[in-house]
């Protein structure tokens, strides 16, 4: 199994309640029901306000590297990530478990 973690930081001046951010969250929330490779799909806002904390997180799992590649290339994933490029930056970690 491959764990795929993504942590998002909203760009300076961007608020969670902006319509574009809310649309981006909905786009990610829907991926779990759209992309068959996703065996685990969780996404949510961070609940702490520590200065080093990121704002939004995705925790997911797929079967193997090929499934990860299919997930990343899936049009719904590409569309959702494209929305977030407009207002956030992120870091990613993928590891086997």
N, C-alpha and C positions, 0 to 999 in steps of 0.2 A: 504494500500500500504506500501511496505517496500523500503526505500531508502538504497542503498548499495554504500558506498563511500570507495575508496581505494586510498591512496597516496603512491607513490613509490619514494625511494631514491636510486639513482645509487650508487653502491659500489665505494670506493675510486679508482681513476684511470680509471674508466669506462667512455667512452664518448658516447654521443647520436648517433654519426655517425658510430659506430662500427656495423658491419654486424649482429652480434647476437642481438644487441639492436634493430636495424631496423626490424629484423625478429620478435622479441617479440612485437614490436608496431603493426606490420601488423597482428599478431595473435590475439591481443586484438581488433583491429579495426574490424576484421571479425566476432567477436562473436555476434554483434548486428543482423546480418543477419542469424546466424546459430541457436541460442538458442531461442526457441519460448517463453520462460518465460520472456524474457527481454522486458519490455514495454517502457523503456527509456534506451538508451545506448549512452554515450558520453565518449570519452577518448582523451586526448591531453597532450602535453608538457606544463609545467608551463612556463609563459612568464616573470616572475620576477627573479631577481638574488639575492634576500635577503638571507642571510646565514641560516635562519631558514626554508626556503622554501623547499618543496619536489620537485622532478623533473618531475613527470608524475602523472596524476590523471585519475581516472575512477569515473564517476557519473552514477549510474544506478538505475532502479526501477523495482520491481516485485510485483505481486499481494499480496502475503502473505508469511508466513514463509515456507510453503511447496514448493512454487515456488522458493524461495531463496535456499532451500536445493537442489532442482533439478538442478538449475543453477550451484551451487558450485560443484555438483557431475558430471555435464555434461562432457564427455570426451574432448570436445573442450576447455572448460574452464580449465580443469586439465592440458591439454597439453600447453596452453598459459601460465598459472601460472608457470608451470615447467620450461619454458624458462626463465622467469624473476627470478626464484630462483638462476640462475647461475650468475646474475650480479646486483641484487638489493635486498633491504629489503623494507618492507611496513607496513603500519598501516591501519586498517579497522574500519569502523563504520557502523552499520546497525541500522536503527530506523524506527518506524512507523510514517506515516504522513497522 
